[in-house]
Amino acid sequence: MQRQMPKTFFIRTYGCQMNELDTEIMVGQLTQKGLKQVFDEKQADMMLFNTCSIRDLAERKVMGKIGQISRRTKNRPIIGVTGCMAMAKKETLFRKLPHVDFVLGTNNITDLSNVLDEVIHLGQKSIRTTDQFEENLDYLVAKRGDKIKAHVSIIRGCDKFCTYCVVPYTRGQEVSRPLEDIKEEVRMLADQGYKEITLLGQNVNSYGKDQPEWKTLFHDLLYHLDAIDGIERIRFLTSHPIDITEELMHAIATLPSLCEFVHFPIQAGSSRVLKKMHRIYTKEQYFEKVELLKKIVPNVSLGTDIIVGFPTETEEEFCETLDVFKQIRYSVAFLYTYSPRKGTPAMRWKDDISDEVKNDRLHRLMDLHSSIAAEHRQKLLNTSIEVLVERQNKDGYLCGRTRCWKKVIFKGPASLIGTLQNVHLHSCNHETLVGGLHLSN
């Protein structure tokens, strides 16, 4: 059945910052095609679901939402599924969700316009799920909602093959983006008034290793970007501990724009569990890297990802994870229970930790993280700290973040949005620091 070209579209994004950037690129493509983005799904002629396969819950949310839309008897929109779930499930999505009109993999978002034309003019379902990524994305077309901070992709894919992770299968092997293309985008963002960029990759530390003839590794890229006028802050996500180098540590210590925050996921505190996860390092090797990083960057703040309840994890091994957290005292942590993902090596193993035990371990770790985070905030009280002002909330407070990712609110005029301000911190409101403009401003 032939469909009419949609006039409006609604897009919902699940998962990581890379998915958020892919959404911005697709929004730009559709806007150039003449479609209007709407934020009320009932007004949409087309609905896009940019999906994640890392967690089973995210997949179930997408399936449930599409099933709900499919039951509409009137004005059913064109439905497209993009992202990691599209790569993981491919044609099976059409069988499970017969009202889906097209499926677009993570490596095919440049095909969005052509796929939509196929659905409209040929009146048939369309699927594009190429396994290998080619660096052909037009990042400059991305339409960003945030005018202060921007994500910038520098490398896509992952070669590490952790046994629990679907990313190598949904995003393919590592492909670095050319240095000059990255610099062009960052210069454009600076010219548009952006103050902070976050460099994205499944493993940013691998940047350039797939292209040795470039003779440009991640720390080299950072020196190039720090030299671009107008960008006040540079962050990066995510680092694999095995690939963090001493050169990168010195770049963090030396470059004025580079924030002293490193997301440095350990995933588990037991060397046996780390080996079973295929993380390629031991707990002792991880601690050596952390010790060297703190020596070179004494004021560094660390973030982590941790999975509890991985197959065969014992109570004693979970307590090792608690001990690691107590010793390193992460300021930011993303904590999860293990869930098996189809297509990963870990699927071969029995998921032998009960949900009750997983949830108990998760809550114990979350409680520890909350108490350490509260201590971090208390230590900052009665000090002054640099804050990038991002927006004004409904109560009239200016909102922003410190270089080490702490949330801060304070009173001030809206004209300060997009500027760096020195804020004197005097109290906390839940997980947010509260302060006032420093008198020297």
C-alpha positions, 0 to 999 in steps of 0.5 A: 500500500502506497503511503503519503510523504509525512509532514511531521516526525517524532523521534524517541532516543534510547541509550547512549550519547552516541545514539543521541548524536545519531538522532541529531544527525537524523533530525537534520536530514529530515529537516532538510527534506522538509519535514517538521519535528514535533514533540507530541507523538500524537501530532506525528505522521512518522515516528522513529525509535532510535534504539539501544540493545545494551539492556533488555529493559530498553528493548522491551520498552521499545517493543511495548511502545511500538505495539501500542502505536500499532493498535491505532485504528486511525491515523497510524504513523509511519514507523521506523526503528533505527539504532542497535536494536535494529542491528541486533534483530534486523528482519525479525523486527518485521515479524514481531512488529508487523506494523514497522515500515522500515529498519535502519542500522547504526551504520546506515543512517545516511540512507534515511532519506532514500529508505523513506522514499522507498516506503512512500513510493514503492509502498513496501517495507525497507531494511538497511543493516550494513555490518561495516561502518564507512566514515561517510556521515555528514555530521555538519547536518546535525540539528542540536537542541542544546546551544551550549554543549555538543557531542562530537563523534571521533570513532565508531565501533569497538574491537574489544569484544567484552563477553557481555556486550553487543556493541561490536556486533551492532556497531562493528569494528573501530573506524576513526574519523579523519582529524580534519573533519573533526576539526572542521566540525569543532570550529563550526561549533565554536563559531556558533557559540558552543562552549563545551564539546564531548568527544564520543566513541565506544573507546575514544582511547583507540582513536587513530590506531586503525589508521597508523598512516595518520600518525595521530592518536587520541592525545594528538587529537586533543592537542589539535582541538584545544587550540581551537578558539572559543571552546572552553571545555572538552570532555570525552566518553568512554575510555577503556582502561587498557588503552589509556596512555601516559601521553593522554594523562599528561594531556589532561594535566596540561591542556586548559580546555580538557576537563579533569574528569575521566570516565574509567569503567572497571565493570567488576572488582574481581580479576577472575570476573574481569577475565570472564568478562574479557576486559583484558586487564586485572584489578591490579593493572587497573589500580596501577593506571589509576595511581599513575593518573592521580599522580599526573593529574592530582585533582582528577575525578573518576567515573565508572560503569559496574555490572553486578551479578555477572554469571558465577560472581560470588558474594566474596567477589561482589565484596571486592567490587565494593572495596574497589569503589571504597578505595577509588571513591568514584564521583560518577557511577553507572550501575547495572545488574547483568542481563544476558544479550543474545549473540554475546559469548556470555549467553552460553553461560547459565545466568546463575545469579537470581534477580533477588541477589542481583538487586540486593547487590545493586542496591548495596552498591548504589547506597555506597555510591550515594554516601561517597557522592554526598561526601564529595559534595560536602567537601566542596561546600564553602569553596568557589568553583568554575561553572559553565552556565547551561540554562535557567530552570523553572524556579529562576535558578541558573543551572550548570556543571563543574569541570568534574561533572557536579551539578550546580544551581545559583541565582543570576540573570539569564544573560549569563547562560553560555558563560563560565562563572565562579560560584561560591557553594554554600549548600546542597539540594539533594544531589545538586550543589547550591551557591551564589555568584562569587563577589569577584564576578 
